[in-house]
Amino acid sequence: MLRSFAALLLLLLVLPAHATDAGWAALREGGHVVLLRHAMISGTTEPATFDIEKCNTQRNLSDRGRQQARKIGALFGARAAPVERIQSSRYCRCLETARLAFGNQPDPFPALDPLSDDPADRDRQRGEILEEIRTYSGSDLLVLVTHLENIQDLTGVSPREGEAVIVAPQGDGVRVLGRVVF
């Protein structure tokens, strides 16, 4: 019994390392699309006064989230292929994550906003994101900064705040090549 528990514990400790190793290998290789969940935020729900144009009406990065975004950028710079292009949800937490991590103003891409409750709009968003992934042919990295529900919908993965999920097109969807937790 103790031996089984020790083996299970060892397996649980090793699996995340493999996921991260595979993720870093894909990032070093380049030519891939990275779905990056925004860095850590404060609050749990959008304020009733939410306005996409005004950051002070949204949930934003916490101090820890800003540090995390800078760390993401430093690690990408040291360990990954160059970032060719950055697209982001229009939400301030995603735009700020991209600016702090990569030092560039990302291209706002409305399809990366949180998924709509309307099924037709949700399908349109998903289709636009998949089209970006399918048509990317660069040798560096395309980074798409987005939200939990978008990444879950596309990959089935539930990333942590600030986690990168590296994907490639496969059939009508995507294949996860690896993940990196920052």
C-alpha positions as CSV (number, residue, x, y, z in Angstrom):
1,M,0.0,0.0,0.0
2,L,2.8,2.4,0.9
3,R,4.7,1.5,-2.2
4,S,1.6,2.2,-4.4
5,F,1.1,5.6,-2.7
6,A,4.7,6.5,-3.2
7,A,4.5,5.5,-6.9
8,L,1.3,7.5,-7.4
9,L,2.9,10.6,-5.7
10,L,6.0,10.3,-7.8
11,L,3.9,10.1,-11.0
12,L,1.9,13.2,-10.0
13,L,5.1,15.1,-9.4
14,V,6.7,14.0,-12.7
15,L,3.7,14.7,-15.0
16,P,3.6,18.5,-14.7
17,A,7.4,18.5,-15.4
18,H,6.9,16.6,-18.6
19,A,4.1,19.0,-19.6
20,T,6.3,21.9,-19.0
21,D,9.3,20.3,-20.7
22,A,7.2,19.6,-23.8
23,G,5.9,23.1,-23.7
24,W,9.4,24.7,-23.5
25,A,10.6,22.4,-26.3
26,A,7.7,23.6,-28.5
27,L,8.4,27.3,-27.6
28,R,12.1,26.9,-28.5
29,E,11.2,25.2,-31.8
30,G,9.0,28.1,-32.9
31,G,6.5,28.1,-35.7
32,H,3.6,27.5,-33.2
33,V,0.7,29.4,-31.7
34,V,0.6,30.1,-28.0
35,L,-2.7,30.5,-26.2
36,L,-1.7,32.6,-23.1
37,R,-4.2,33.0,-20.3
38,H,-3.9,36.5,-18.8
39,A,-1.8,36.9,-15.7
40,M,-3.2,37.0,-12.1
41,I,-6.1,39.4,-11.5
42,S,-7.9,40.8,-8.5
43,G,-11.6,40.2,-8.0
44,T,-13.9,37.4,-9.1
45,T,-16.6,39.1,-11.2
46,E,-16.8,42.0,-13.6
47,P,-18.2,45.2,-11.9
48,A,-21.7,46.2,-12.9
49,T,-20.3,49.3,-14.5
50,F,-18.1,47.3,-16.9
51,D,-17.0,49.2,-20.0
52,I,-14.6,47.6,-22.5
53,E,-13.1,51.1,-23.1
54,K,-12.4,51.9,-19.4
55,C,-9.9,49.8,-17.4
56,N,-11.2,51.1,-14.1
57,T,-14.5,49.4,-14.7
58,Q,-12.9,45.9,-15.2
59,R,-11.1,43.3,-13.2
60,N,-7.5,44.1,-13.7
61,L,-4.1,42.5,-13.0
62,S,-3.1,42.4,-9.4
63,D,0.4,43.5,-8.3
64,R,1.3,39.8,-8.3
65,G,-0.2,39.5,-11.9
66,R,2.0,42.4,-13.1
67,Q,5.1,40.7,-11.7
68,Q,4.0,37.4,-13.3
69,A,3.5,39.1,-16.7
70,R,7.1,40.5,-16.5
71,K,8.4,37.0,-15.5
72,I,6.6,35.5,-18.5
73,G,8.3,38.0,-20.8
74,A,11.7,37.4,-19.3
75,L,11.4,33.6,-19.6
76,F,10.1,33.9,-23.2
77,G,13.1,36.1,-24.0
78,A,15.6,33.7,-22.5
79,R,14.1,30.3,-23.5
80,A,11.7,30.6,-26.4
81,A,11.9,31.4,-30.1
82,P,11.2,35.1,-30.9
83,V,7.6,36.3,-30.7
84,E,6.5,37.4,-34.2
85,R,3.0,38.7,-33.4
86,I,0.8,39.3,-30.4
87,Q,-2.9,39.4,-30.5
88,S,-5.1,40.0,-27.4
89,S,-8.6,40.1,-26.0
90,R,-9.7,43.8,-25.7
91,Y,-10.0,43.3,-21.9
92,C,-7.5,45.4,-20.0
93,R,-6.1,42.5,-18.1
94,C,-5.1,40.7,-21.4
95,L,-3.7,43.9,-23.0
96,E,-1.6,44.7,-19.9
97,T,-0.4,41.1,-19.7
98,A,0.8,41.3,-23.3
99,R,2.4,44.7,-22.9
100,L,4.3,43.8,-19.7
101,A,5.4,40.4,-21.0
102,F,6.4,41.3,-24.5
103,G,6.9,45.1,-24.4
104,N,4.7,45.6,-27.4
105,Q,1.2,46.9,-27.9
106,P,-0.7,43.8,-28.9
107,D,-3.2,43.8,-31.8
108,P,-6.7,43.8,-30.2
109,F,-8.7,40.8,-31.5
110,P,-12.3,40.8,-30.3
111,A,-12.7,37.0,-30.9
112,L,-10.3,36.5,-27.9
113,D,-12.7,38.4,-25.6
114,P,-14.6,36.1,-23.2
115,L,-16.9,33.7,-25.1
116,S,-20.4,35.0,-25.8
117,D,-23.5,33.5,-24.2
118,D,-25.1,33.5,-27.6
119,P,-24.4,30.2,-29.4
120,A,-24.0,31.8,-32.9
121,D,-21.6,34.5,-31.6
122,R,-19.7,31.8,-29.7
123,D,-19.3,29.7,-32.9
124,R,-18.2,32.8,-34.8
125,Q,-15.5,33.6,-32.1
126,R,-14.3,30.1,-32.1
127,G,-14.1,30.0,-35.9
128,E,-12.1,33.3,-36.0
129,I,-9.6,32.0,-33.4
130,L,-9.3,28.7,-35.2
131,E,-8.7,30.5,-38.5
132,E,-5.8,32.5,-36.9
133,I,-4.3,29.3,-35.7
134,R,-4.8,27.4,-39.0
135,T,-3.3,30.2,-41.1
136,Y,-0.3,31.0,-39.0
137,S,2.8,30.0,-41.0
138,G,5.6,31.9,-39.4
139,S,8.8,30.4,-38.1
140,D,8.6,32.3,-34.7
141,L,5.7,32.4,-32.3
142,L,2.2,33.8,-32.5
143,V,0.9,34.7,-29.0
144,L,-2.9,35.0,-28.4
145,V,-3.6,36.4,-25.0
146,T,-7.1,35.4,-23.9
147,H,-9.3,34.0,-21.1
148,L,-9.9,30.7,-19.4
149,E,-13.1,29.8,-21.1
150,N,-11.7,30.4,-24.6
151,I,-8.7,28.1,-24.0
152,Q,-11.0,25.5,-22.4
153,D,-13.3,25.6,-25.4
154,L,-10.5,25.2,-27.9
155,T,-8.3,22.7,-26.1
156,G,-10.2,21.1,-23.2
157,V,-7.3,22.4,-21.0
158,S,-8.0,24.5,-17.9
159,P,-4.9,26.7,-17.6
160,R,-3.9,28.7,-14.6
161,E,-3.6,32.4,-14.8
162,G,-0.5,33.2,-16.8
163,E,-0.2,29.7,-18.2
164,A,0.7,29.1,-21.8
165,V,-0.8,26.3,-23.9
166,I,1.1,25.7,-27.2
167,V,-1.2,24.4,-30.0
168,A,-1.1,23.3,-33.6
169,P,-4.1,22.9,-36.0
170,Q,-5.5,19.4,-36.2
171,G,-8.7,18.6,-38.2
172,D,-11.5,20.9,-37.1
173,G,-9.7,21.9,-33.9
174,V,-6.3,22.1,-32.3
175,R,-3.8,19.7,-30.8
176,V,-2.0,20.6,-27.6
177,L,1.7,20.4,-28.0
178,G,2.6,21.4,-24.5
179,R,2.0,23.7,-21.6
180,V,4.2,26.1,-19.6
181,V,3.2,27.3,-16.1
182,F,4.9,30.5,-15.0
